[in-house]
Amino acid sequence: MILLLQGCESKKTLNKCEIPQTLLNVPSVDLNRSINTQSETALFMLDLYEAYEKCAINLKSIKRLQNGK
């Protein structure tokens, strides 16, 4: 799904509602980093949580657009 979203056009139409590209962007998280300490683990977890929150906010915005609110 991530690959599909990254390859989208500038706007997509979903249920006759235009979705701006900014709402379809998936935040990137460096999954190839080396984690050797608790501090590095904590920073990685924060990065994952931040990316998740951005996706959740974008999803709520898309739902509002679909519902016309």
Jmol script that loads the backbone (N, CA, C; Angstrom):
load data "model"
ATOM      1  N   MET A   1       0.816  -1.189   0.000  1.00  0.00           N
ATOM      2  CA  MET A   1       0.000   0.000   0.000  1.00  0.00           C
ATOM      3  C   MET A   1       0.857   1.249   0.000  1.00  0.00           C
ATOM      4  N   ILE A   2       1.965   1.225   0.732  1.00  0.00           N
ATOM      5  CA  ILE A   2       2.834   2.393   0.791  1.00  0.00           C
ATOM      6  C   ILE A   2       3.349   2.737  -0.600  1.00  0.00           C
ATOM      7  N   LEU A   3       3.770   1.733  -1.355  1.00  0.00           N
ATOM      8  CA  LEU A   3       4.272   1.983  -2.697  1.00  0.00           C
ATOM      9  C   LEU A   3       3.190   2.572  -3.586  1.00  0.00           C
ATOM     10  N   LEU A   4       1.969   2.103  -3.423  1.00  0.00           N
ATOM     11  CA  LEU A   4       0.876   2.652  -4.210  1.00  0.00           C
ATOM     12  C   LEU A   4       0.634   4.110  -3.879  1.00  0.00           C
ATOM     13  N   LEU A   5       0.669   4.452  -2.604  1.00  0.00           N
ATOM     14  CA  LEU A   5       0.428   5.835  -2.204  1.00  0.00           C
ATOM     15  C   LEU A   5       1.545   6.748  -2.665  1.00  0.00           C
ATOM     16  N   GLN A   6       2.785   6.286  -2.635  1.00  0.00           N
ATOM     17  CA  GLN A   6       3.902   7.122  -3.037  1.00  0.00           C
ATOM     18  C   GLN A   6       3.887   7.403  -4.531  1.00  0.00           C
ATOM     19  N   GLY A   7       3.270   6.531  -5.306  1.00  0.00           N
ATOM     20  CA  GLY A   7       3.233   6.713  -6.745  1.00  0.00           C
ATOM     21  C   GLY A   7       1.989   7.424  -7.248  1.00  0.00           C
ATOM     22  N   CYS A   8       1.205   8.003  -6.377  1.00  0.00           N
ATOM     23  CA  CYS A   8      -0.040   8.650  -6.772  1.00  0.00           C
ATOM     24  C   CYS A   8       0.211   9.938  -7.544  1.00  0.00           C
ATOM     25  N   GLU A   9      -0.804  10.340  -8.275  1.00  0.00           N
ATOM     26  CA  GLU A   9      -0.756  11.604  -8.985  1.00  0.00           C
ATOM     27  C   GLU A   9      -0.871  12.736  -7.969  1.00  0.00           C
ATOM     28  N   SER A  10      -0.913  13.985  -8.466  1.00  0.00           N
ATOM     29  CA  SER A  10      -0.985  15.114  -7.544  1.00  0.00           C
ATOM     30  C   SER A  10      -2.297  15.132  -6.770  1.00  0.00           C
ATOM     31  N   LYS A  11      -3.363  14.630  -7.377  1.00  0.00           N
ATOM     32  CA  LYS A  11      -4.648  14.541  -6.670  1.00  0.00           C
ATOM     33  C   LYS A  11      -5.328  13.252  -7.090  1.00  0.00           C
ATOM     34  N   LYS A  12      -6.017  12.637  -6.176  1.00  0.00           N
ATOM     35  CA  LYS A  12      -6.804  11.443  -6.473  1.00  0.00           C
ATOM     36  C   LYS A  12      -8.262  11.754  -6.188  1.00  0.00           C
ATOM     37  N   THR A  13      -9.141  11.109  -6.919  1.00  0.00           N
ATOM     38  CA  THR A  13     -10.569  11.267  -6.689  1.00  0.00           C
ATOM     39  C   THR A  13     -11.077  10.022  -5.997  1.00  0.00           C
ATOM     40  N   LEU A  14     -11.708  10.228  -4.862  1.00  0.00           N
ATOM     41  CA  LEU A  14     -12.243   9.130  -4.078  1.00  0.00           C
ATOM     42  C   LEU A  14     -13.675   9.492  -3.711  1.00  0.00           C
ATOM     43  N   ASN A  15     -14.629   8.710  -4.184  1.00  0.00           N
ATOM     44  CA  ASN A  15     -16.046   9.008  -3.959  1.00  0.00           C
ATOM     45  C   ASN A  15     -16.392  10.425  -4.413  1.00  0.00           C
ATOM     46  N   LYS A  16     -15.897  10.802  -5.597  1.00  0.00           N
ATOM     47  CA  LYS A  16     -16.148  12.122  -6.188  1.00  0.00           C
ATOM     48  C   LYS A  16     -15.613  13.258  -5.330  1.00  0.00           C
ATOM     49  N   CYS A  17     -14.552  13.000  -4.613  1.00  0.00           N
ATOM     50  CA  CYS A  17     -13.928  13.998  -3.745  1.00  0.00           C
ATOM     51  C   CYS A  17     -12.436  14.024  -4.057  1.00  0.00           C
ATOM     52  N   GLU A  18     -11.894  15.187  -4.375  1.00  0.00           N
ATOM     53  CA  GLU A  18     -10.468  15.266  -4.682  1.00  0.00           C
ATOM     54  C   GLU A  18      -9.654  15.249  -3.396  1.00  0.00           C
ATOM     55  N   ILE A  19      -8.663  14.365  -3.363  1.00  0.00           N
ATOM     56  CA  ILE A  19      -7.783  14.235  -2.203  1.00  0.00           C
ATOM     57  C   ILE A  19      -6.433  14.850  -2.563  1.00  0.00           C
ATOM     58  N   PRO A  20      -5.990  15.887  -1.868  1.00  0.00           N
ATOM     59  CA  PRO A  20      -4.688  16.493  -2.162  1.00  0.00           C
ATOM     60  C   PRO A  20      -3.545  15.512  -1.905  1.00  0.00           C
ATOM     61  N   GLN A  21      -2.505  15.615  -2.717  1.00  0.00           N
ATOM     62  CA  GLN A  21      -1.339  14.740  -2.602  1.00  0.00           C
ATOM     63  C   GLN A  21      -0.737  14.789  -1.200  1.00  0.00           C
ATOM     64  N   THR A  22      -0.771  15.933  -0.557  1.00  0.00           N
ATOM     65  CA  THR A  22      -0.162  16.052   0.771  1.00  0.00           C
ATOM     66  C   THR A  22      -0.799  15.098   1.778  1.00  0.00           C
ATOM     67  N   LEU A  23      -2.069  14.763   1.579  1.00  0.00           N
ATOM     68  CA  LEU A  23      -2.733  13.830   2.482  1.00  0.00           C
ATOM     69  C   LEU A  23      -2.410  12.382   2.150  1.00  0.00           C
ATOM     70  N   LEU A  24      -1.861  12.128   0.956  1.00  0.00           N
ATOM     71  CA  LEU A  24      -1.519  10.772   0.549  1.00  0.00           C
ATOM     72  C   LEU A  24      -0.059  10.432   0.821  1.00  0.00           C
ATOM     73  N   ASN A  25       0.729  11.434   1.183  1.00  0.00           N
ATOM     74  CA  ASN A  25       2.142  11.187   1.463  1.00  0.00           C
ATOM     75  C   ASN A  25       2.302  10.371   2.735  1.00  0.00           C
ATOM     76  N   VAL A  26       3.172   9.391   2.671  1.00  0.00           N
ATOM     77  CA  VAL A  26       3.456   8.539   3.819  1.00  0.00           C
ATOM     78  C   VAL A  26       4.790   8.983   4.408  1.00  0.00           C
ATOM     79  N   PRO A  27       4.821   9.348   5.689  1.00  0.00           N
ATOM     80  CA  PRO A  27       6.096   9.758   6.293  1.00  0.00           C
ATOM     81  C   PRO A  27       7.110   8.617   6.247  1.00  0.00           C
ATOM     82  N   SER A  28       8.351   8.962   5.949  1.00  0.00           N
ATOM     83  CA  SER A  28       9.378   7.916   5.888  1.00  0.00           C
ATOM     84  C   SER A  28      10.089   7.798   7.231  1.00  0.00           C
ATOM     85  N   VAL A  29      10.397   6.573   7.584  1.00  0.00           N
ATOM     86  CA  VAL A  29      11.143   6.277   8.796  1.00  0.00           C
ATOM     87  C   VAL A  29      12.315   5.393   8.373  1.00  0.00           C
ATOM     88  N   ASP A  30      13.499   5.729   8.814  1.00  0.00           N
ATOM     89  CA  ASP A  30      14.682   4.952   8.469  1.00  0.00           C
ATOM     90  C   ASP A  30      14.646   3.624   9.209  1.00  0.00           C
ATOM     91  N   LEU A  31      14.284   2.575   8.479  1.00  0.00           N
ATOM     92  CA  LEU A  31      14.189   1.250   9.085  1.00  0.00           C
ATOM     93  C   LEU A  31      15.520   0.505   9.058  1.00  0.00           C
ATOM     94  N   ASN A  32      16.510   1.074   8.387  1.00  0.00           N
ATOM     95  CA  ASN A  32      17.802   0.408   8.253  1.00  0.00           C
ATOM     96  C   ASN A  32      18.842   0.929   9.242  1.00  0.00           C
ATOM     97  N   ARG A  33      18.425   1.746  10.171  1.00  0.00           N
ATOM     98  CA  ARG A  33      19.380   2.281  11.145  1.00  0.00           C
ATOM     99  C   ARG A  33      19.805   1.186  12.127  1.00  0.00           C
ATOM    100  N   SER A  34      20.991   1.341  12.652  1.00  0.00           N
ATOM    101  CA  SER A  34      21.439   0.385  13.666  1.00  0.00           C
ATOM    102  C   SER A  34      21.048   0.924  15.042  1.00  0.00           C
ATOM    103  N   ILE A  35      20.512   0.043  15.849  1.00  0.00           N
ATOM    104  CA  ILE A  35      20.050   0.415  17.190  1.00  0.00           C
ATOM    105  C   ILE A  35      20.841  -0.416  18.186  1.00  0.00           C
ATOM    106  N   ASN A  36      21.663   0.291  18.986  1.00  0.00           N
ATOM    107  CA  ASN A  36      22.537  -0.407  19.925  1.00  0.00           C
ATOM    108  C   ASN A  36      22.313  -0.025  21.388  1.00  0.00           C
ATOM    109  N   THR A  37      21.604   1.070  21.607  1.00  0.00           N
ATOM    110  CA  THR A  37      21.408   1.529  22.980  1.00  0.00           C
ATOM    111  C   THR A  37      19.924   1.780  23.237  1.00  0.00           C
ATOM    112  N   GLN A  38      19.602   1.971  24.502  1.00  0.00           N
ATOM    113  CA  GLN A  38      18.217   2.288  24.855  1.00  0.00           C
ATOM    114  C   GLN A  38      17.813   3.644  24.291  1.00  0.00           C
ATOM    115  N   SER A  39      18.742   4.579  24.265  1.00  0.00           N
ATOM    116  CA  SER A  39      18.436   5.904  23.713  1.00  0.00           C
ATOM    117  C   SER A  39      18.099   5.813  22.232  1.00  0.00           C
ATOM    118  N   GLU A  40      18.869   5.021  21.491  1.00  0.00           N
ATOM    119  CA  GLU A  40      18.594   4.840  20.071  1.00  0.00           C
ATOM    120  C   GLU A  40      17.266   4.130  19.854  1.00  0.00           C
ATOM    121  N   THR A  41      16.942   3.192  20.720  1.00  0.00           N
ATOM    122  CA  THR A  41      15.654   2.503  20.642  1.00  0.00           C
ATOM    123  C   THR A  41      14.514   3.485  20.896  1.00  0.00           C
ATOM    124  N   ALA A  42      14.682   4.326  21.889  1.00  0.00           N
ATOM    125  CA  ALA A  42      13.646   5.316  22.211  1.00  0.00           C
ATOM    126  C   ALA A  42      13.439   6.286  21.053  1.00  0.00           C
ATOM    127  N   LEU A  43      14.520   6.745  20.438  1.00  0.00           N
ATOM    128  CA  LEU A  43      14.400   7.671  19.306  1.00  0.00           C
ATOM    129  C   LEU A  43      13.706   6.997  18.121  1.00  0.00           C
ATOM    130  N   PHE A  44      14.035   5.731  17.883  1.00  0.00           N
ATOM    131  CA  PHE A  44      13.387   4.992  16.801  1.00  0.00           C
ATOM    132  C   PHE A  44      11.891   4.853  17.069  1.00  0.00           C
ATOM    133  N   MET A  45      11.535   4.516  18.291  1.00  0.00           N
ATOM    134  CA  MET A  45      10.119   4.369  18.647  1.00  0.00           C
ATOM    135  C   MET A  45       9.379   5.703  18.510  1.00  0.00           C
ATOM    136  N   LEU A  46      10.032   6.798  18.881  1.00  0.00           N
ATOM    137  CA  LEU A  46       9.414   8.119  18.723  1.00  0.00           C
ATOM    138  C   LEU A  46       9.200   8.450  17.251  1.00  0.00           C
ATOM    139  N   ASP A  47      10.184   8.107  16.408  1.00  0.00           N
ATOM    140  CA  ASP A  47      10.036   8.332  14.969  1.00  0.00           C
ATOM    141  C   ASP A  47       8.860   7.530  14.413  1.00  0.00           C
ATOM    142  N   LEU A  48       8.741   6.280  14.830  1.00  0.00           N
ATOM    143  CA  LEU A  48       7.621   5.447  14.376  1.00  0.00           C
ATOM    144  C   LEU A  48       6.284   6.016  14.833  1.00  0.00           C
ATOM    145  N   TYR A  49       6.218   6.438  16.077  1.00  0.00           N
ATOM    146  CA  TYR A  49       4.977   6.989  16.618  1.00  0.00           C
ATOM    147  C   TYR A  49       4.597   8.282  15.897  1.00  0.00           C
ATOM    148  N   GLU A  50       5.589   9.124  15.645  1.00  0.00           N
ATOM    149  CA  GLU A  50       5.332  10.383  14.945  1.00  0.00           C
ATOM    150  C   GLU A  50       4.787  10.119  13.535  1.00  0.00           C
ATOM    151  N   ALA A  51       5.379   9.155  12.832  1.00  0.00           N
ATOM    152  CA  ALA A  51       4.903   8.809  11.491  1.00  0.00           C
ATOM    153  C   ALA A  51       3.474   8.264  11.559  1.00  0.00           C
ATOM    154  N   TYR A  52       3.196   7.432  12.554  1.00  0.00           N
ATOM    155  CA  TYR A  52       1.853   6.886  12.738  1.00  0.00           C
ATOM    156  C   TYR A  52       0.845   8.016  12.981  1.00  0.00           C
ATOM    157  N   GLU A  53       1.201   8.949  13.828  1.00  0.00           N
ATOM    158  CA  GLU A  53       0.295  10.064  14.135  1.00  0.00           C
ATOM    159  C   GLU A  53       0.005  10.902  12.894  1.00  0.00           C
ATOM    160  N   LYS A  54       1.027  11.149  12.067  1.00  0.00           N
ATOM    161  CA  LYS A  54       0.812  11.912  10.832  1.00  0.00           C
ATOM    162  C   LYS A  54      -0.148  11.174   9.906  1.00  0.00           C
ATOM    163  N   CYS A  55       0.018   9.863   9.803  1.00  0.00           N
ATOM    164  CA  CYS A  55      -0.895   9.060   8.971  1.00  0.00           C
ATOM    165  C   CYS A  55      -2.314   9.114   9.525  1.00  0.00           C
ATOM    166  N   ALA A  56      -2.451   9.030  10.829  1.00  0.00           N
ATOM    167  CA  ALA A  56      -3.780   9.063  11.452  1.00  0.00           C
ATOM    168  C   ALA A  56      -4.460  10.412  11.205  1.00  0.00           C
ATOM    169  N   ILE A  57      -3.708  11.495  11.312  1.00  0.00           N
ATOM    170  CA  ILE A  57      -4.255  12.837  11.058  1.00  0.00           C
ATOM    171  C   ILE A  57      -4.691  12.959   9.601  1.00  0.00           C
ATOM    172  N   ASN A  58      -3.848  12.460   8.679  1.00  0.00           N
ATOM    173  CA  ASN A  58      -4.196  12.516   7.265  1.00  0.00           C
ATOM    174  C   ASN A  58      -5.444  11.690   6.972  1.00  0.00           C
ATOM    175  N   LEU A  59      -5.564  10.535   7.588  1.00  0.00           N
ATOM    176  CA  LEU A  59      -6.737   9.691   7.386  1.00  0.00           C
ATOM    177  C   LEU A  59      -8.001  10.395   7.872  1.00  0.00           C
ATOM    178  N   LYS A  60      -7.921  11.054   9.013  1.00  0.00           N
ATOM    179  CA  LYS A  60      -9.079  11.798   9.521  1.00  0.00           C
ATOM    180  C   LYS A  60      -9.456  12.919   8.560  1.00  0.00           C
ATOM    181  N   SER A  61      -8.455  13.589   7.989  1.00  0.00           N
ATOM    182  CA  SER A  61      -8.726  14.663   7.030  1.00  0.00           C
ATOM    183  C   SER A  61      -9.394  14.118   5.776  1.00  0.00           C
ATOM    184  N   ILE A  62      -8.938  12.970   5.300  1.00  0.00           N
ATOM    185  CA  ILE A  62      -9.549  12.347   4.117  1.00  0.00           C
ATOM    186  C   ILE A  62     -10.987  11.959   4.419  1.00  0.00           C
ATOM    187  N   LYS A  63     -11.246  11.417   5.585  1.00  0.00           N
ATOM    188  CA  LYS A  63     -12.617  11.056   5.959  1.00  0.00           C
ATOM    189  C   LYS A  63     -13.517  12.289   6.017  1.00  0.00           C
ATOM    190  N   ARG A  64     -12.977  13.406   6.534  1.00  0.00           N
ATOM    191  CA  ARG A  64     -13.766  14.659   6.580  1.00  0.00           C
ATOM    192  C   ARG A  64     -14.080  15.134   5.164  1.00  0.00           C
ATOM    193  N   LEU A  65     -13.099  15.042   4.253  1.00  0.00           N
ATOM    194  CA  LEU A  65     -13.337  15.439   2.869  1.00  0.00           C
ATOM    195  C   LEU A  65     -14.416  14.565   2.231  1.00  0.00           C
ATOM    196  N   GLN A  66     -14.373  13.283   2.497  1.00  0.00           N
ATOM    197  CA  GLN A  66     -15.364  12.362   1.943  1.00  0.00           C
ATOM    198  C   GLN A  66     -16.765  12.666   2.460  1.00  0.00           C
ATOM    199  N   ASN A  67     -16.841  13.056   3.719  1.00  0.00           N
ATOM    200  CA  ASN A  67     -18.147  13.322   4.328  1.00  0.00           C
ATOM    201  C   ASN A  67     -18.618  14.741   4.098  1.00  0.00           C
ATOM    202  N   GLY A  68     -17.797  15.560   3.421  1.00  0.00           N
ATOM    203  CA  GLY A  68     -18.181  16.919   3.129  1.00  0.00           C
ATOM    204  C   GLY A  68     -18.153  17.861   4.302  1.00  0.00           C
ATOM    205  N   LYS A  69     -17.312  17.554   5.275  1.00  0.00           N
ATOM    206  CA  LYS A  69     -17.240  18.402   6.477  1.00  0.00           C
ATOM    207  C   LYS A  69     -15.995  19.245   6.456  1.00  0.00           C
TER     208      LYS A  69
END
end "model"
wireframe off; spacefill off
backbone 0.3
color backbone group
